[in-house]
Amino acid sequence: MTFLLSGIQSFSKLWKCSPCFGLSPGHSCCFFLSDYCGIRNQQRWFSLKSMSPQSTKAGNASIAKARYLRKGDEGSNKQVSSDSPHLFAAGAAKKRSQMNPQSNDQVLSPLKNISIQLPTKPLNSKEWDKLKEDFKGKANFENWISSQMAHCHSPIDVAKSLLAWVAAKNNGIVGYNLLVRYLYLCVFHKQTSEVIDVYEIMRARYKRLESGGYSLLIRGLMHSDRWREALMLLEDIKKVMTPSIKNYNDCIQGALLHQDVNTAWNLYQELLGHDLIPMLETLKAFFDFGKDIKDDHYSSKLLDILLYLRNNQLYPGESFAHSIKTWFESVPGKQWKGQFTTIQKSGQCSCCGKTMESIHLSPEEYEFLKRKIIRDVIDGGDQYKKTTPQ
């Protein structure tokens, strides 16, 4: 079995291991672990042309006109009109900003434009009052400072002193946005006890949370003894929307962390049932958990994951490839050995001599696909399936 990685020491690498689990000694499977990017052969230009308003009605109309030009062969005479200023012409950005003014109240001022610095230690009430007086921005101070602290990953004790100051001014009430940003810092710094405290406050005050709050609580609770309550939060999300891939990833990793394998596999199947593509981090967790486990059923499911990667052209990165390699080498009773090697331009492995499976269709596969589409999609068999006699 051969796994190709790209971007490692400026040349492609593979890891290779002997066949097992029903694969005969003369066969090998190849999983391509490289991403491809295409470069368009055509270039596009956009030009903006200002239009002077002739009346009030015309002034409310569009003030910019975009024109699309496709670059032809070399020597083509198509050019951007000189009377239409280019999108990147000098002064164009300033003109566009004047045409579309934005309210300064809706934009948080950058930290470098404010005369205050984020505190590095907890502050008391007087110090927070002084800091607020020095604040020259037009945004709400509490929202601005909490947003900057979350962005800069400030220490927990500093953020906690901010919440205590806000609560003292508002009869013990802290706004939802401040709680969520504090929760983000708790999750980032892996302060599980603080996550649970915020969870208790939110559960008492709010019947429903927005998706960001649910996601943070799920991620924070998964590392605690109350991790099953994160599964309850996942069920709350399902009542209004499909959980995100990250929600499933956190729940699966939490279940594996607490040795609940059946729950992890059930969540994985549920994830696939929603036509969602699992994160490679999620699949890696299954291989990491399966190390040194002698369970044919579990091994069969891991092989199904490898087939899923192949069929959907998902390419694991280096860390995931190491996890797969380690799992194969740790299978009890098997003599697998993985190693990194180079791959030739022809697609042949330099170590075992096997040719990697091509991602391109063969002529036979193309003809089969062509006939299938003509018969099932274009013809369809039933002419009245999408039409009526009328």
BALOBA-1460 file (C-alpha; in Angstrom, 3 decimals):
// residues 390
<rec num="1" residu="m" x="0.000" y="0.000" z="0.000"/>
<rec num="2" residu="t" x="1.498" y="3.313" z="-1.027"/>
<rec num="3" residu="f" x="0.727" y="6.812" z="0.231"/>
<rec num="4" residu="l" x="2.046" y="9.863" z="-1.624"/>
<rec num="5" residu="l" x="2.738" y="13.128" z="0.168"/>
<rec num="6" residu="s" x="3.711" y="16.372" z="-1.467"/>
<rec num="7" residu="g" x="5.544" y="19.426" z="-0.208"/>
<rec num="8" residu="i" x="7.981" y="17.506" z="1.997"/>
<rec num="9" residu="q" x="11.566" y="18.609" z="1.479"/>
<rec num="10" residu="s" x="10.708" y="19.882" z="-2.017"/>
<rec num="11" residu="f" x="9.972" y="16.476" z="-3.507"/>
<rec num="12" residu="s" x="7.106" y="14.007" z="-3.422"/>
<rec num="13" residu="k" x="7.273" y="11.187" z="-0.919"/>
<rec num="14" residu="l" x="5.455" y="7.962" z="-0.300"/>
<rec num="15" residu="w" x="5.047" y="5.540" z="2.472"/>
<rec num="16" residu="k" x="4.606" y="1.966" z="1.568"/>
<rec num="17" residu="c" x="3.542" y="-1.114" z="3.454"/>
<rec num="18" residu="s" x="2.894" y="-4.746" z="2.676"/>
<rec num="19" residu="p" x="-0.645" y="-5.924" z="1.878"/>
<rec num="20" residu="c" x="-2.987" y="-7.458" z="4.409"/>
<rec num="21" residu="f" x="-6.678" y="-7.879" z="5.239"/>
<rec num="22" residu="g" x="-7.600" y="-9.858" z="2.194"/>
<rec num="23" residu="l" x="-5.114" y="-8.302" z="-0.219"/>
<rec num="24" residu="s" x="-2.965" y="-10.876" z="-1.917"/>
<rec num="25" residu="p" x="0.827" y="-10.516" z="-1.727"/>
<rec num="26" residu="g" x="0.981" y="-9.447" z="-5.360"/>
<rec num="27" residu="h" x="-1.314" y="-6.461" z="-4.982"/>
<rec num="28" residu="s" x="-1.022" y="-3.036" z="-3.438"/>
<rec num="29" residu="c" x="-3.340" y="-0.078" z="-2.950"/>
<rec num="30" residu="c" x="-2.309" y="3.485" z="-3.620"/>
<rec num="31" residu="f" x="-3.724" y="6.559" z="-1.917"/>
<rec num="32" residu="f" x="-2.673" y="9.867" z="-3.388"/>
<rec num="33" residu="l" x="-1.926" y="12.425" z="-0.691"/>
<rec num="34" residu="s" x="-1.360" y="15.497" z="-2.776"/>
<rec num="35" residu="d" x="-3.480" y="18.517" z="-3.643"/>
<rec num="36" residu="y" x="-3.638" y="19.954" z="-7.099"/>
<rec num="37" residu="c" x="-4.384" y="23.464" z="-8.192"/>
<rec num="38" residu="g" x="-5.236" y="24.602" z="-11.685"/>
<rec num="39" residu="i" x="-4.271" y="27.813" z="-13.432"/>
<rec num="40" residu="r" x="-6.832" y="29.427" z="-15.662"/>
<rec num="41" residu="n" x="-5.796" y="29.948" z="-19.251"/>
<rec num="42" residu="q" x="-7.908" y="33.047" z="-19.486"/>
<rec num="43" residu="q" x="-7.630" y="36.358" z="-17.731"/>
<rec num="44" residu="r" x="-10.390" y="38.775" z="-16.912"/>
<rec num="45" residu="w" x="-10.479" y="42.485" z="-16.392"/>
<rec num="46" residu="f" x="-13.114" y="44.628" z="-14.759"/>
<rec num="47" residu="s" x="-13.447" y="48.344" z="-15.280"/>
<rec num="48" residu="l" x="-15.613" y="50.823" z="-13.431"/>
<rec num="49" residu="k" x="-17.122" y="53.879" z="-15.039"/>
<rec num="50" residu="s" x="-18.686" y="56.594" z="-12.923"/>
<rec num="51" residu="m" x="-22.053" y="57.969" z="-14.042"/>
<rec num="52" residu="s" x="-23.077" y="61.485" z="-13.101"/>
<rec num="53" residu="p" x="-26.656" y="61.628" z="-11.803"/>
<rec num="54" residu="q" x="-28.996" y="63.623" z="-14.013"/>
<rec num="55" residu="s" x="-31.923" y="63.503" z="-11.626"/>
<rec num="56" residu="t" x="-32.857" y="62.231" z="-8.191"/>
<rec num="57" residu="k" x="-34.099" y="58.999" z="-9.702"/>
<rec num="58" residu="a" x="-30.945" y="58.589" z="-11.711"/>
<rec num="59" residu="g" x="-28.862" y="59.381" z="-8.653"/>
<rec num="60" residu="n" x="-30.374" y="56.443" z="-6.823"/>
<rec num="61" residu="a" x="-29.457" y="54.156" z="-9.689"/>
<rec num="62" residu="s" x="-26.232" y="52.234" z="-9.968"/>
<rec num="63" residu="i" x="-23.180" y="54.486" z="-10.000"/>
<rec num="64" residu="a" x="-20.723" y="51.928" z="-11.247"/>
<rec num="65" residu="k" x="-20.789" y="49.872" z="-14.388"/>
<rec num="66" residu="a" x="-18.688" y="46.716" z="-14.619"/>
<rec num="67" residu="r" x="-17.582" y="45.501" z="-17.944"/>
<rec num="68" residu="y" x="-16.169" y="42.056" z="-18.565"/>
<rec num="69" residu="l" x="-13.464" y="41.558" z="-21.139"/>
<rec num="70" residu="r" x="-12.004" y="38.206" z="-22.011"/>
<rec num="71" residu="k" x="-8.435" y="38.049" z="-23.119"/>
<rec num="72" residu="g" x="-8.165" y="36.504" z="-26.540"/>
<rec num="73" residu="d" x="-5.205" y="35.193" z="-28.463"/>
<rec num="74" residu="e" x="-1.952" y="37.084" z="-28.551"/>
<rec num="75" residu="g" x="-2.181" y="40.075" z="-30.815"/>
<rec num="76" residu="s" x="-5.856" y="40.666" z="-30.039"/>
<rec num="77" residu="n" x="-6.939" y="44.276" z="-30.286"/>
<rec num="78" residu="k" x="-9.304" y="44.078" z="-27.287"/>
<rec num="79" residu="q" x="-8.231" y="46.554" z="-24.632"/>
<rec num="80" residu="v" x="-9.769" y="48.321" z="-21.705"/>
<rec num="81" residu="s" x="-11.361" y="51.535" z="-22.860"/>
<rec num="82" residu="s" x="-9.339" y="54.581" z="-21.912"/>
<rec num="83" residu="d" x="-12.437" y="56.496" z="-20.853"/>
<rec num="84" residu="s" x="-13.257" y="53.850" z="-18.212"/>
<rec num="85" residu="p" x="-10.933" y="54.101" z="-15.197"/>
<rec num="86" residu="h" x="-9.427" y="50.753" z="-14.262"/>
<rec num="87" residu="l" x="-10.458" y="49.067" z="-11.025"/>
<rec num="88" residu="f" x="-6.941" y="49.519" z="-9.655"/>
<rec num="89" residu="a" x="-6.324" y="52.976" z="-11.110"/>
<rec num="90" residu="a" x="-4.849" y="55.633" z="-8.858"/>
<rec num="91" residu="g" x="-7.489" y="57.154" z="-6.629"/>
<rec num="92" residu="a" x="-10.127" y="54.541" z="-7.496"/>
<rec num="93" residu="a" x="-10.265" y="53.152" z="-3.960"/>
<rec num="94" residu="k" x="-10.802" y="56.616" z="-2.485"/>
<rec num="95" residu="k" x="-13.597" y="57.347" z="-4.946"/>
<rec num="96" residu="r" x="-15.325" y="54.054" z="-4.145"/>
<rec num="97" residu="s" x="-15.090" y="54.753" z="-0.422"/>
<rec num="98" residu="q" x="-16.728" y="58.137" z="-0.969"/>
<rec num="99" residu="m" x="-19.483" y="56.544" z="-3.033"/>
<rec num="100" residu="n" x="-20.167" y="53.911" z="-0.347"/>
<rec num="101" residu="p" x="-19.610" y="55.528" z="3.054"/>
<rec num="102" residu="q" x="-19.763" y="53.203" z="6.045"/>
<rec num="103" residu="s" x="-20.859" y="54.028" z="9.536"/>
<rec num="104" residu="n" x="-17.929" y="54.222" z="11.902"/>
<rec num="105" residu="d" x="-20.122" y="52.860" z="14.687"/>
<rec num="106" residu="q" x="-20.336" y="49.492" z="12.976"/>
<rec num="107" residu="v" x="-16.598" y="49.062" z="12.557"/>
<rec num="108" residu="l" x="-14.362" y="48.244" z="15.497"/>
<rec num="109" residu="s" x="-11.379" y="50.555" z="15.515"/>
<rec num="110" residu="p" x="-8.055" y="48.791" z="15.015"/>
<rec num="111" residu="l" x="-5.977" y="48.411" z="18.128"/>
<rec num="112" residu="k" x="-3.131" y="50.442" z="16.675"/>
<rec num="113" residu="n" x="-5.377" y="53.486" z="16.215"/>
<rec num="114" residu="i" x="-6.507" y="53.534" z="19.851"/>
<rec num="115" residu="s" x="-4.460" y="55.235" z="22.526"/>
<rec num="116" residu="i" x="-4.961" y="52.420" z="25.049"/>
<rec num="117" residu="q" x="-3.209" y="49.083" z="25.366"/>
<rec num="118" residu="l" x="-4.774" y="45.787" z="26.337"/>
<rec num="119" residu="p" x="-4.098" y="45.006" z="29.999"/>
<rec num="120" residu="t" x="-1.753" y="42.135" z="30.745"/>
<rec num="121" residu="k" x="-2.912" y="41.639" z="34.332"/>
<rec num="122" residu="p" x="-6.295" y="41.760" z="36.090"/>
<rec num="123" residu="l" x="-7.615" y="45.273" z="36.775"/>
<rec num="124" residu="n" x="-9.825" y="46.535" z="39.570"/>
<rec num="125" residu="s" x="-12.908" y="48.704" z="39.074"/>
<rec num="126" residu="k" x="-11.041" y="52.020" z="39.247"/>
<rec num="127" residu="e" x="-8.476" y="50.861" z="36.705"/>
<rec num="128" residu="w" x="-11.197" y="49.718" z="34.303"/>
<rec num="129" residu="d" x="-12.971" y="53.071" z="34.748"/>
<rec num="130" residu="k" x="-9.741" y="54.896" z="33.932"/>
<rec num="131" residu="l" x="-9.165" y="52.704" z="30.880"/>
<rec num="132" residu="k" x="-12.669" y="53.450" z="29.643"/>
<rec num="133" residu="e" x="-12.093" y="57.190" z="30.054"/>
<rec num="134" residu="d" x="-8.929" y="56.939" z="27.944"/>
<rec num="135" residu="f" x="-10.810" y="55.092" z="25.204"/>
<rec num="136" residu="k" x="-11.295" y="57.403" z="22.209"/>
<rec num="137" residu="g" x="-13.151" y="55.055" z="19.887"/>
<rec num="138" residu="k" x="-16.796" y="55.447" z="18.912"/>
<rec num="139" residu="a" x="-17.657" y="51.791" z="19.505"/>
<rec num="140" residu="n" x="-18.978" y="50.448" z="22.777"/>
<rec num="141" residu="f" x="-15.967" y="50.087" z="25.072"/>
<rec num="142" residu="e" x="-17.010" y="46.784" z="26.647"/>
<rec num="143" residu="n" x="-17.675" y="45.152" z="23.282"/>
<rec num="144" residu="w" x="-14.505" y="46.561" z="21.757"/>
<rec num="145" residu="i" x="-12.173" y="45.536" z="24.570"/>
<rec num="146" residu="s" x="-13.667" y="42.036" z="24.837"/>
<rec num="147" residu="s" x="-13.368" y="41.569" z="21.082"/>
<rec num="148" residu="q" x="-9.721" y="42.641" z="21.134"/>
<rec num="149" residu="m" x="-8.985" y="40.368" z="24.081"/>
<rec num="150" residu="a" x="-10.504" y="37.409" z="22.258"/>
<rec num="151" residu="h" x="-8.544" y="38.275" z="19.122"/>
<rec num="152" residu="c" x="-5.257" y="38.541" z="21.043"/>
<rec num="153" residu="h" x="-6.007" y="35.508" z="23.274"/>
<rec num="154" residu="s" x="-5.624" y="37.477" z="26.492"/>
<rec num="155" residu="p" x="-5.160" y="35.608" z="29.792"/>
<rec num="156" residu="i" x="-8.277" y="34.258" z="31.463"/>
<rec num="157" residu="d" x="-7.812" y="36.216" z="34.691"/>
<rec num="158" residu="v" x="-7.698" y="39.508" z="32.767"/>
<rec num="159" residu="a" x="-10.920" y="38.701" z="30.913"/>
<rec num="160" residu="k" x="-12.520" y="37.572" z="34.162"/>
<rec num="161" residu="s" x="-11.748" y="40.918" z="35.797"/>
<rec num="162" residu="l" x="-13.492" y="42.623" z="32.854"/>
<rec num="163" residu="l" x="-16.627" y="40.531" z="33.409"/>
<rec num="164" residu="a" x="-16.550" y="41.289" z="37.144"/>
<rec num="165" residu="w" x="-16.333" y="45.024" z="36.414"/>
<rec num="166" residu="v" x="-19.236" y="44.861" z="33.929"/>
<rec num="167" residu="a" x="-21.345" y="42.790" z="36.337"/>
<rec num="168" residu="a" x="-20.740" y="45.266" z="39.172"/>
<rec num="169" residu="k" x="-22.070" y="48.105" z="37.012"/>
<rec num="170" residu="n" x="-25.131" y="46.191" z="35.749"/>
<rec num="171" residu="n" x="-26.522" y="44.527" z="38.881"/>
<rec num="172" residu="g" x="-24.681" y="41.275" z="38.230"/>
<rec num="173" residu="i" x="-25.747" y="40.965" z="34.582"/>
<rec num="174" residu="v" x="-23.208" y="40.319" z="31.826"/>
<rec num="175" residu="g" x="-24.292" y="40.570" z="28.195"/>
<rec num="176" residu="y" x="-24.444" y="37.569" z="25.890"/>
<rec num="177" residu="n" x="-21.669" y="38.784" z="23.577"/>
<rec num="178" residu="l" x="-19.253" y="39.250" z="26.470"/>
<rec num="179" residu="l" x="-20.062" y="35.779" z="27.791"/>
<rec num="180" residu="v" x="-19.430" y="34.197" z="24.387"/>
<rec num="181" residu="r" x="-16.079" y="35.947" z="23.995"/>
<rec num="182" residu="y" x="-15.053" y="34.925" z="27.486"/>
<rec num="183" residu="l" x="-16.164" y="31.380" z="26.672"/>
<rec num="184" residu="y" x="-13.981" y="31.480" z="23.564"/>
<rec num="185" residu="l" x="-10.947" y="32.367" z="25.686"/>
<rec num="186" residu="c" x="-11.778" y="29.574" z="28.141"/>
<rec num="187" residu="v" x="-11.969" y="27.041" z="25.312"/>
<rec num="188" residu="f" x="-8.783" y="28.365" z="23.716"/>
<rec num="189" residu="h" x="-6.841" y="28.123" z="26.989"/>
<rec num="190" residu="k" x="-8.532" y="24.778" z="27.805"/>
<rec num="191" residu="q" x="-9.915" y="26.021" z="31.116"/>
<rec num="192" residu="t" x="-12.552" y="23.315" z="31.520"/>
<rec num="193" residu="s" x="-13.805" y="24.463" z="34.924"/>
<rec num="194" residu="e" x="-14.430" y="27.968" z="33.593"/>
<rec num="195" residu="v" x="-16.227" y="26.518" z="30.563"/>
<rec num="196" residu="i" x="-18.571" y="24.646" z="32.894"/>
<rec num="197" residu="d" x="-19.234" y="27.824" z="34.914"/>
<rec num="198" residu="v" x="-20.165" y="29.763" z="31.769"/>
<rec num="199" residu="y" x="-22.272" y="26.821" z="30.609"/>
<rec num="200" residu="e" x="-24.268" y="26.901" z="33.854"/>
<rec num="201" residu="i" x="-24.844" y="30.655" z="33.504"/>
<rec num="202" residu="m" x="-25.993" y="30.368" z="29.895"/>
<rec num="203" residu="r" x="-28.219" y="27.392" z="30.601"/>
<rec num="204" residu="a" x="-29.952" y="29.318" z="33.393"/>
<rec num="205" residu="r" x="-30.418" y="32.530" z="31.407"/>
<rec num="206" residu="y" x="-31.053" y="31.401" z="27.825"/>
<rec num="207" residu="k" x="-33.347" y="28.727" z="26.442"/>
<rec num="208" residu="r" x="-31.607" y="28.739" z="23.069"/>
<rec num="209" residu="l" x="-28.185" y="29.856" z="21.901"/>
<rec num="210" residu="e" x="-26.878" y="30.820" z="18.512"/>
<rec num="211" residu="s" x="-24.683" y="28.361" z="16.604"/>
<rec num="212" residu="g" x="-21.404" y="29.939" z="17.731"/>
<rec num="213" residu="g" x="-22.287" y="29.574" z="21.403"/>
<rec num="214" residu="y" x="-23.341" y="25.948" z="20.932"/>
<rec num="215" residu="s" x="-20.121" y="25.154" z="19.076"/>
<rec num="216" residu="l" x="-17.922" y="26.646" z="21.797"/>
<rec num="217" residu="l" x="-19.778" y="24.807" z="24.556"/>
<rec num="218" residu="i" x="-19.566" y="21.497" z="22.701"/>
<rec num="219" residu="r" x="-15.840" y="21.875" z="22.179"/>
<rec num="220" residu="g" x="-15.247" y="22.934" z="25.773"/>
<rec num="221" residu="l" x="-17.393" y="20.251" z="27.425"/>
<rec num="222" residu="m" x="-15.931" y="17.391" z="25.398"/>
<rec num="223" residu="h" x="-12.777" y="17.413" z="27.518"/>
<rec num="224" residu="s" x="-14.670" y="17.251" z="30.810"/>
<rec num="225" residu="d" x="-16.531" y="14.574" z="32.734"/>
<rec num="226" residu="r" x="-19.768" y="16.171" z="31.552"/>
<rec num="227" residu="w" x="-19.001" y="15.452" z="27.915"/>
<rec num="228" residu="r" x="-22.339" y="13.711" z="27.366"/>
<rec num="229" residu="e" x="-24.074" y="17.045" z="27.915"/>
<rec num="230" residu="a" x="-22.309" y="18.196" z="24.750"/>
<rec num="231" residu="l" x="-24.227" y="15.464" z="22.915"/>
<rec num="232" residu="m" x="-27.422" y="16.986" z="24.317"/>
<rec num="233" residu="l" x="-26.373" y="20.353" z="22.902"/>
<rec num="234" residu="l" x="-25.819" y="18.642" z="19.567"/>
<rec num="235" residu="e" x="-29.403" y="17.396" z="19.722"/>
<rec num="236" residu="d" x="-30.577" y="20.962" z="20.402"/>
<rec num="237" residu="i" x="-28.813" y="22.108" z="17.238"/>
<rec num="238" residu="k" x="-30.524" y="19.367" z="15.220"/>
<rec num="239" residu="k" x="-33.920" y="20.809" z="16.142"/>
<rec num="240" residu="v" x="-33.291" y="23.940" z="14.092"/>
<rec num="241" residu="m" x="-30.472" y="23.122" z="11.673"/>
<rec num="242" residu="t" x="-27.938" y="20.540" z="10.563"/>
<rec num="243" residu="p" x="-24.903" y="20.557" z="12.868"/>
<rec num="244" residu="s" x="-21.653" y="21.660" z="11.320"/>
<rec num="245" residu="i" x="-18.757" y="19.385" z="10.467"/>
<rec num="246" residu="k" x="-16.804" y="20.852" z="13.385"/>
<rec num="247" residu="n" x="-19.655" y="20.022" z="15.771"/>
<rec num="248" residu="y" x="-19.517" y="16.382" z="14.696"/>
<rec num="249" residu="n" x="-15.722" y="16.410" z="14.821"/>
<rec num="250" residu="d" x="-15.687" y="17.641" z="18.423"/>
<rec num="251" residu="c" x="-18.321" y="15.119" z="19.518"/>
<rec num="252" residu="i" x="-16.573" y="12.205" z="17.803"/>
<rec num="253" residu="q" x="-13.202" y="13.092" z="19.277"/>
<rec num="254" residu="g" x="-14.788" y="13.530" z="22.700"/>
<rec num="255" residu="a" x="-16.465" y="10.122" z="22.473"/>
<rec num="256" residu="l" x="-13.179" y="8.470" z="21.497"/>
<rec num="257" residu="l" x="-11.389" y="10.344" z="24.275"/>
<rec num="258" residu="h" x="-13.815" y="8.810" z="26.776"/>
<rec num="259" residu="q" x="-13.633" y="5.323" z="25.194"/>
<rec num="260" residu="d" x="-17.200" y="5.357" z="23.829"/>
<rec num="261" residu="v" x="-16.450" y="3.811" z="20.437"/>
<rec num="262" residu="n" x="-20.041" y="2.987" z="19.487"/>
<rec num="263" residu="t" x="-21.165" y="6.591" z="19.955"/>
<rec num="264" residu="a" x="-18.241" y="7.796" z="17.853"/>
<rec num="265" residu="w" x="-19.093" y="5.467" z="14.957"/>
<rec num="266" residu="n" x="-22.795" y="6.350" z="15.178"/>
<rec num="267" residu="l" x="-21.963" y="10.046" z="14.941"/>
<rec num="268" residu="y" x="-19.673" y="9.327" z="11.997"/>
<rec num="269" residu="q" x="-22.443" y="7.499" z="10.130"/>
<rec num="270" residu="e" x="-24.844" y="10.323" z="10.966"/>
<rec num="271" residu="l" x="-22.333" y="12.795" z="9.555"/>
<rec num="272" residu="l" x="-22.146" y="10.869" z="6.287"/>
<rec num="273" residu="g" x="-25.938" y="10.586" z="6.244"/>
<rec num="274" residu="h" x="-26.155" y="14.384" z="6.022"/>
<rec num="275" residu="d" x="-23.906" y="14.287" z="2.910"/>
<rec num="276" residu="l" x="-21.202" y="16.112" z="4.849"/>
<rec num="277" residu="i" x="-17.530" y="15.461" z="4.181"/>
<rec num="278" residu="p" x="-15.801" y="14.628" z="7.477"/>
<rec num="279" residu="m" x="-12.732" y="16.543" z="8.527"/>
<rec num="280" residu="l" x="-9.467" y="14.677" z="8.065"/>
<rec num="281" residu="e" x="-8.869" y="15.399" z="11.742"/>
<rec num="282" residu="t" x="-11.949" y="13.309" z="12.523"/>
<rec num="283" residu="l" x="-10.753" y="10.353" z="10.455"/>
<rec num="284" residu="k" x="-7.293" y="10.640" z="11.964"/>
<rec num="285" residu="a" x="-8.812" y="10.295" z="15.442"/>
<rec num="286" residu="f" x="-10.253" y="6.885" z="14.516"/>
<rec num="287" residu="f" x="-6.842" y="5.627" z="13.373"/>
<rec num="288" residu="d" x="-5.110" y="7.019" z="16.456"/>
<rec num="289" residu="f" x="-7.648" y="5.303" z="18.697"/>
<rec num="290" residu="g" x="-7.339" y="1.998" z="16.819"/>
<rec num="291" residu="k" x="-3.634" y="1.615" z="17.511"/>
<rec num="292" residu="d" x="-2.838" y="-1.770" z="19.120"/>
<rec num="293" residu="i" x="-6.544" y="-2.727" z="19.171"/>
<rec num="294" residu="k" x="-7.197" y="-6.309" z="18.110"/>
<rec num="295" residu="d" x="-10.718" y="-5.972" z="16.762"/>
<rec num="296" residu="d" x="-11.538" y="-7.207" z="13.273"/>
<rec num="297" residu="h" x="-14.773" y="-5.204" z="13.177"/>
<rec num="298" residu="y" x="-12.947" y="-1.976" z="14.053"/>
<rec num="299" residu="s" x="-10.222" y="-2.759" z="11.512"/>
<rec num="300" residu="s" x="-12.848" y="-3.328" z="8.833"/>
<rec num="301" residu="k" x="-14.333" y="0.098" z="9.500"/>
<rec num="302" residu="l" x="-10.920" y="1.726" z="9.224"/>
<rec num="303" residu="l" x="-10.427" y="0.052" z="5.847"/>
<rec num="304" residu="d" x="-13.814" y="1.460" z="4.843"/>
<rec num="305" residu="i" x="-12.481" y="4.918" z="5.717"/>
<rec num="306" residu="l" x="-9.533" y="4.326" z="3.384"/>
<rec num="307" residu="l" x="-11.946" y="3.365" z="0.613"/>
<rec num="308" residu="y" x="-13.958" y="6.502" z="1.371"/>
<rec num="309" residu="l" x="-10.809" y="8.582" z="0.941"/>
<rec num="310" residu="r" x="-10.053" y="6.853" z="-2.356"/>
<rec num="311" residu="n" x="-13.555" y="7.107" z="-3.795"/>
<rec num="312" residu="n" x="-13.911" y="10.768" z="-2.861"/>
<rec num="313" residu="q" x="-10.346" y="11.747" z="-3.784"/>
<rec num="314" residu="l" x="-9.533" y="13.047" z="-0.317"/>
<rec num="315" residu="y" x="-5.802" y="13.313" z="0.266"/>
<rec num="316" residu="p" x="-4.499" y="13.009" z="3.846"/>
<rec num="317" residu="g" x="-1.723" y="15.276" z="4.974"/>
<rec num="318" residu="e" x="1.553" y="14.180" z="6.495"/>
<rec num="319" residu="s" x="0.234" y="13.862" z="10.054"/>
<rec num="320" residu="f" x="-2.738" y="11.747" z="8.966"/>
<rec num="321" residu="a" x="-0.461" y="9.589" z="6.790"/>
<rec num="322" residu="h" x="1.739" y="8.903" z="9.808"/>
<rec num="323" residu="s" x="-1.341" y="7.860" z="11.794"/>
<rec num="324" residu="i" x="-2.396" y="5.437" z="9.048"/>
<rec num="325" residu="k" x="1.133" y="4.057" z="8.829"/>
<rec num="326" residu="t" x="1.349" y="3.628" z="12.606"/>
<rec num="327" residu="w" x="-1.988" y="1.835" z="12.722"/>
<rec num="328" residu="f" x="-1.007" y="-0.670" z="10.029"/>
<rec num="329" residu="e" x="2.290" y="-1.389" z="11.769"/>
<rec num="330" residu="s" x="0.519" y="-1.885" z="15.113"/>
<rec num="331" residu="v" x="-2.067" y="-4.422" z="13.910"/>
<rec num="332" residu="p" x="-1.533" y="-7.523" z="16.089"/>
<rec num="333" residu="g" x="-0.460" y="-10.625" z="14.202"/>
<rec num="334" residu="k" x="0.461" y="-8.753" z="11.015"/>
<rec num="335" residu="q" x="3.889" y="-7.938" z="9.667"/>
<rec num="336" residu="w" x="3.327" y="-4.533" z="8.140"/>
<rec num="337" residu="k" x="6.212" y="-2.158" z="7.633"/>
<rec num="338" residu="g" x="5.785" y="1.387" z="6.351"/>
<rec num="339" residu="q" x="8.450" y="3.645" z="4.928"/>
<rec num="340" residu="f" x="8.764" y="6.853" z="2.942"/>
<rec num="341" residu="t" x="10.071" y="6.752" z="-0.589"/>
<rec num="342" residu="t" x="10.028" y="8.803" z="-3.774"/>
<rec num="343" residu="i" x="7.573" y="8.495" z="-6.621"/>
<rec num="344" residu="q" x="8.562" y="8.585" z="-10.262"/>
<rec num="345" residu="k" x="6.892" y="10.801" z="-12.849"/>
<rec num="346" residu="s" x="5.385" y="7.726" z="-14.421"/>
<rec num="347" residu="g" x="3.487" y="7.076" z="-11.190"/>
<rec num="348" residu="q" x="5.562" y="4.033" z="-10.315"/>
<rec num="349" residu="c" x="6.716" y="3.477" z="-6.752"/>
<rec num="350" residu="s" x="10.507" y="3.380" z="-6.462"/>
<rec num="351" residu="c" x="10.321" y="0.916" z="-3.586"/>
<rec num="352" residu="c" x="7.816" y="-1.769" z="-4.578"/>
<rec num="353" residu="g" x="7.607" y="-1.073" z="-8.309"/>
<rec num="354" residu="k" x="3.812" y="-0.862" z="-8.306"/>
<rec num="355" residu="t" x="2.066" y="1.780" z="-10.404"/>
<rec num="356" residu="m" x="-0.241" y="4.130" z="-8.581"/>
<rec num="357" residu="e" x="-3.880" y="4.179" z="-9.531"/>
<rec num="358" residu="s" x="-4.619" y="7.029" z="-11.918"/>
<rec num="359" residu="i" x="-7.302" y="9.566" z="-11.073"/>
<rec num="360" residu="h" x="-8.040" y="9.988" z="-14.789"/>
<rec num="361" residu="l" x="-10.671" y="7.930" z="-16.585"/>
<rec num="362" residu="s" x="-9.538" y="5.261" z="-18.982"/>
<rec num="363" residu="p" x="-11.125" y="5.188" z="-22.477"/>
<rec num="364" residu="e" x="-13.316" y="2.266" z="-21.409"/>
<rec num="365" residu="e" x="-14.452" y="4.058" z="-18.241"/>
<rec num="366" residu="y" x="-15.189" y="7.216" z="-20.222"/>
<rec num="367" residu="e" x="-17.333" y="5.359" z="-22.756"/>
<rec num="368" residu="f" x="-19.225" y="3.617" z="-19.960"/>
<rec num="369" residu="l" x="-19.867" y="6.952" z="-18.229"/>
<rec num="370" residu="k" x="-20.905" y="8.559" z="-21.513"/>
<rec num="371" residu="r" x="-23.449" y="5.837" z="-22.292"/>
<rec num="372" residu="k" x="-24.736" y="5.950" z="-18.723"/>
<rec num="373" residu="i" x="-25.370" y="9.707" z="-18.855"/>
<rec num="374" residu="i" x="-27.018" y="9.543" z="-22.294"/>
<rec num="375" residu="r" x="-29.279" y="6.686" z="-21.259"/>
<rec num="376" residu="d" x="-30.197" y="7.744" z="-17.710"/>
<rec num="377" residu="v" x="-29.948" y="11.542" z="-17.821"/>
<rec num="378" residu="i" x="-30.498" y="12.801" z="-21.359"/>
<rec num="379" residu="d" x="-32.891" y="10.097" z="-22.572"/>
<rec num="380" residu="g" x="-34.230" y="9.181" z="-19.159"/>
<rec num="381" residu="g" x="-36.424" y="6.340" z="-20.395"/>
<rec num="382" residu="d" x="-39.678" y="8.015" z="-19.343"/>
<rec num="383" residu="q" x="-40.417" y="10.991" z="-21.571"/>
<rec num="384" residu="y" x="-43.307" y="12.126" z="-19.363"/>
<rec num="385" residu="k" x="-41.382" y="12.001" z="-16.105"/>
<rec num="386" residu="k" x="-40.646" y="15.737" z="-16.133"/>
<rec num="387" residu="t" x="-43.249" y="16.849" z="-18.670"/>
<rec num="388" residu="t" x="-46.993" y="16.578" z="-19.230"/>
<rec num="389" residu="p" x="-48.932" y="15.812" z="-22.433"/>
<rec num="390" residu="q" x="-50.270" y="19.380" z="-22.382"/>
